[in-house]
């Protein structure tokens, strides 16, 4: 664990303010859930909670099944990171933070089908080395909240994506959203 040098007092209601610099660095926004852990040495650990992270093994299997049936690279994200990747994109996507554009797209609750040159193309990470030829992105919504996204991409410019991929991504997002609710 890394010390920050920041000290905060507990107020009369038992609250502690997480400093703005730390919230910004860890991408913690107002209303984000935090998990609380304790250890034997008396330490209290706050960890950003990811409902999709709870299903990471299941999300990985779902991504692999989509890749197997479509031949596309599939990534499932929570609001901050790519948590399950299948089909050849692991190195550039797995555990990488989602890009600002992808974060904004999820919050807008819109689905995107785009090619690399299109104005609505969204980079999947902050530092996407080269754009994918085509992408389909669908937000995962659970109990009215956006909790992540299902992404299908390919590198082959000749292999267009269309309504089938949109329906598959939408079905996957709906299914994962309902799994969280149970």
N, C-alpha and C positions, 0 to 999 in steps of 0.2 A: 504494500500500500504506500502511496506517495503523500507526504504531508504538504498542505497548501500554505501553512502559516497563517491561515485565517481562523479567528476565534469568534464564536457567536454565543450569546447567552440564550437560555430558554426563558420565554416570557411567562407571565402569570397563567396563561392558558395552556402551557406546555408546548408551545410552538417554537420552532427554530427556523430562521430564514436561511435558505440556501443562496449564497452570494450570486449576483448576476453573472459574474465572470465564469463561475463554475456551471451555471445553468446554460449559458451560451456555448461553452466548450462541449458540454455533454448533450446539447440540443434538448434540454428539458424545458418544456413550455408550460404555461399556466394550465392547470387541469390535468397534466400528465400524471398517471399513477406511478407510485414508487413502492418497491418492495422493501421491507425492513428486515434485516438479519441481525443477529447478535452472535458473538462468539464467547468462548470461555474466559478470554482476557478482559471482558467488559466492553468490547468495542461494539458500536452500532454502525451497521453498514446500510446505506441507502443505495438501491439499485433501480434503475429505470425498468419498469415492468413492461414486458412485451407479450400481449396475449397470443400473438402468432408464434412467438418464441416457445411458448408452452407446447405448441403443436409442431415443433421443428422436424421431428422424425417423420411425422405424418405428412408434413408439407414436402419434405424431401421425396417421399414415395410418390406423392401426387405429381410433383415436378417430373420425376423419372417416367411416370406413366404417360404424361403429356408429351414428353420428348420422344418416347418410344412410338406413340401413335402419330405424331406430326413430323418428326425429324428436326424440329426447331429447338433452339436453346430456350429453356424455361427458367425464370427466376421468380421466386416468391419472396416478397419483402415484408418487413414490418414498417413502421413509419420512419425508421432510421437506417436500417441495414438490409442487405440482401442476405436472407437467412437460409434459403435452399436454392441450389442452382443445379441444373442438369443439362447435359448435351453439349459440353465443350466450352462453356463460358465460365467455368469455375475460377480459373486463375484471375480473370479480370473483374469478376463480380462477387464471388463468395466472401461474405463478411465485410464487404466494402460499404461505406455510407452511401445512401441514395443521394443523387444530385438535387440541387435546389429546385430545378424545373420539375423533377419527378415528385418531389415533396409537394410543390404547389399544385401539380396535376391531381395528386391523390386528394388533397384538401378540396379541390373544386368538384370532386366526385364524378369527373368526366372520364369516358373511355376514349382512347386514342388509337387510331390505325394510321400509321404514317411511314413514309420512306425517308431515307437519309437526307434528301434535299428539300423536303417539305417544311413549310414554316411551322407546322405543329409537331415536328419531330422533337422528342425530349431525350437529352442525354441521360443515361441510367445512373451514372456516378458523376461526382464533381469533376473528375479528371478522365473522362472517357477518351481513351487513346485514339480510337477511330470509330466513327459511327457505324452502327449496324445498317444493313441494306433496308430492312423493314422491321417494324415493331408494332405490337399490340399491347396496350397497357390497360388494365381494368382494376379499379380500386376494390379492396375488400372492405365491406361494411358489415359491422356487427352491432346490433342494438342501437342503430342510428349513428354510430361513430365510425370514422375511417380508421382502420387498424393496419392497413398495408396494401399491397397490390400483387396482382398476377401479371407477369410479363412474358411475352413470347417474342423472340427476335430471330432473325436469320442474317447470314452474311452474303447470301447469293442474290445479286441484283435481278437475276432472271426469274427467281422464284417469289412471286408476289404473295402477299397475305391478303385475306379478304374476310368475308362474312363467316366462313367456317372457323377461322382462328378467333374472330371476335366472339362468336358463340361459345367456343371452348374456354376462352379466358373468362368470360362472364359466368359460365357455369362453374368453373373452378373457384372463382371469387365468391360466388353465392354459397357454394358448398362449404368453403373454409370459414366464411362468416357465420354460417349456421353451426358449425362445429364449435366455435368459440362460445356461442350462446348456450350450449348444452352443459 
